Amino acid sequence: MDKPKKISISFYLNKQLKDRQFNGKSHYPVYARVLFNQMSNRLPFTTTFKFGFFSEEEFNSFVNHRTDPVIKAELKDFEQTIERIIRFEYGIQEEKFKLVGLKEKLISYQQNMLRELEIILNRLLISHLGIANIDPNG
């Protein structure tokens, strides 16, 4: 069996975009650079911390050194999700797979997961409350 192709994900402050000022310091959005099979793509990393904008000091501490447990978990989840999407899509498309559109695929998978979760929770709630004659699919 072939060894799986390496996926590299690194984070950086996207200083090509306009900064936001917080407490007199420039803050920039964090982006992920994804490398796979000699292809690369860049996409935004979303977090609730300061609306996703970091100063250089915060980026170094929270992203590079992962000192904040919440942001550390968000980064790990993001990396795992991206890796799963790439491995799944590559498994179907093989050499035809491209990283182009990775951001849209990420959004689509997240939306589908939320819909499925909503359906499951509705079914559990209806079952728990013993409510009949209600469509559990919404």
TIGU-573215 format. One record per residue (C-alpha): x, y, z; residue in one letter. Coordinates in Angstrom, 1 decimal, padded with zeros to 4 digits, always signed. Example, Ala and Ser with C-alpha at 12.3 -4.5 7.8 and 13.67 -1.06 7.14 Angstrom:
BEGIN
        x        y        z   code
   +012.3   -004.5   +007.8      a
   +013.7   -001.1   +007.1      s
//
This chain:
BEGIN
        x        y        z   code
   +000.0   +000.0   +000.0      m
   +001.3   +003.4   -000.9      d
   +002.4   +005.8   +001.8      k
   -000.2   +008.7   +002.1      p
   +000.9   +012.0   +000.5      k
   +002.0   +014.6   +003.0      k
   -000.2   +017.5   +003.9      i
   +001.4   +020.6   +005.3      s
   -000.5   +023.4   +006.9      i
   +001.2   +026.5   +008.2      s
   -000.3   +029.7   +009.5      f
   +000.6   +033.3   +008.8      y
   -000.6   +036.9   +009.3      l
   -001.9   +038.1   +006.0      n
   -000.3   +041.5   +006.0      k
   -001.4   +042.0   +002.3      q
   -004.9   +042.7   +003.6      l
   -005.8   +045.9   +005.4      k
   -005.1   +045.9   +009.1      d
   -007.4   +046.8   +012.0      r
   -006.2   +048.9   +014.9      q
   -006.8   +047.7   +018.4      f
   -005.2   +049.6   +021.3      n
   -002.9   +051.4   +018.8      g
   -001.5   +048.1   +017.4      k
   -002.0   +046.7   +013.9      s
   -003.9   +043.4   +013.7      h
   -004.2   +041.2   +010.7      y
   -006.3   +038.1   +009.8      p
   -004.7   +034.7   +010.1      v
   -004.5   +032.6   +007.0      y
   -003.5   +029.0   +006.5      a
   -001.1   +027.9   +003.7      r
   -002.0   +024.4   +002.7      v
   +000.5   +022.3   +000.7      l
   -000.4   +018.9   -000.8      f
   +001.0   +017.0   -003.8      n
   +003.0   +019.9   -005.1      q
   -000.1   +022.2   -004.9      m
   -000.7   +025.1   -002.6      s
   -003.7   +027.1   -001.5      n
   -004.4   +029.8   +001.1      r
   -007.5   +030.2   +003.1      l
   -008.6   +032.2   +006.1      p
   -008.5   +030.7   +009.6      f
   -011.6   +031.7   +011.5      t
   -011.6   +032.1   +015.2      t
   -013.7   +034.1   +017.7      t
   -010.6   +035.8   +019.1      f
   -010.8   +039.5   +018.2      k
   -012.9   +038.6   +015.2      f
   -009.9   +036.6   +013.8      g
   -007.4   +039.5   +013.9      f
   -004.1   +039.1   +015.7      f
   -001.2   +041.4   +016.4      s
   +002.2   +040.0   +015.7      e
   +002.8   +039.3   +019.4      e
   -000.6   +037.5   +019.8      e
   +000.1   +035.5   +016.6      f
   +003.5   +034.5   +017.9      n
   +002.1   +033.5   +021.3      s
   -001.3   +032.0   +020.4      f
   -000.6   +030.5   +016.9      v
   +003.1   +029.7   +016.7      n
   +003.5   +028.6   +020.4      h
   -000.1   +027.7   +020.9      r
   -000.2   +029.0   +024.5      t
   -004.0   +029.6   +024.6      d
   -005.9   +026.3   +025.0      p
   -009.0   +027.5   +023.1      v
   -007.1   +028.8   +020.1      i
   -004.9   +025.7   +020.2      k
   -008.0   +023.5   +020.0      a
   -009.4   +025.6   +017.1      e
   -006.1   +025.3   +015.2      l
   -006.0   +021.6   +015.7      k
   -009.6   +021.2   +014.6      d
   -009.0   +023.3   +011.6      f
   -005.9   +021.3   +010.6      e
   -007.7   +018.0   +011.1      q
   -010.8   +019.1   +009.1      t
   -008.7   +020.3   +006.2      i
   -006.7   +017.1   +006.2      e
   -009.9   +015.0   +006.2      r
   -011.4   +017.0   +003.3      i
   -008.2   +016.6   +001.3      i
   -007.8   +012.9   +002.0      r
   -011.5   +012.2   +001.2      f
   -011.5   +014.3   -002.0      e
   -008.2   +012.9   -003.2      y
   -009.4   +009.4   -002.5      g
   -012.3   +010.0   -004.9      i
   -010.5   +012.1   -007.6      q
   -006.9   +010.9   -007.2      e
   -004.6   +012.8   -009.6      e
   -007.4   +015.0   -010.8      k
   -007.8   +016.5   -007.4      f
   -006.9   +020.2   -007.1      k
   -006.6   +022.4   -004.0      l
   -008.5   +025.2   -005.9      v
   -011.8   +025.8   -004.2      g
   -010.7   +024.3   -000.8      l
   -012.3   +027.2   +001.1      k
   -015.6   +026.5   -000.6      e
   -015.4   +022.8   +000.1      k
   -014.6   +023.6   +003.8      l
   -017.7   +025.8   +004.0      i
   -019.9   +023.2   +002.2      s
   -018.8   +020.3   +004.5      y
   -019.4   +022.5   +007.6      q
   -022.9   +023.5   +006.4      q
   -023.7   +019.8   +005.7      n
   -022.5   +018.7   +009.1      m
   -024.6   +021.4   +010.8      l
   -027.7   +020.3   +008.8      r
   -027.1   +016.7   +009.8      e
   -026.6   +017.6   +013.4      l
   -029.8   +019.6   +013.4      e
   -031.7   +016.6   +012.0      i
   -030.3   +014.3   +014.6      i
   -030.9   +016.7   +017.5      l
   -034.5   +017.2   +016.3      n
   -035.1   +013.4   +016.3      r
   -033.6   +013.0   +019.7      l
   -035.7   +015.9   +021.1      l
   -038.9   +014.5   +019.5      i
   -038.1   +011.0   +020.8      s
   -037.3   +012.3   +024.3      h
   -040.4   +014.5   +024.5      l
   -042.6   +011.7   +023.0      g
   -044.1   +014.1   +020.4      i
   -045.8   +012.4   +017.5      a
   -046.9   +013.6   +014.1      n
   -043.9   +015.9   +013.7      i
   -041.5   +015.7   +010.8      d
   -038.1   +015.2   +012.4      p
   -036.4   +016.5   +009.3      n
   -037.6   +020.0   +009.9      g
//
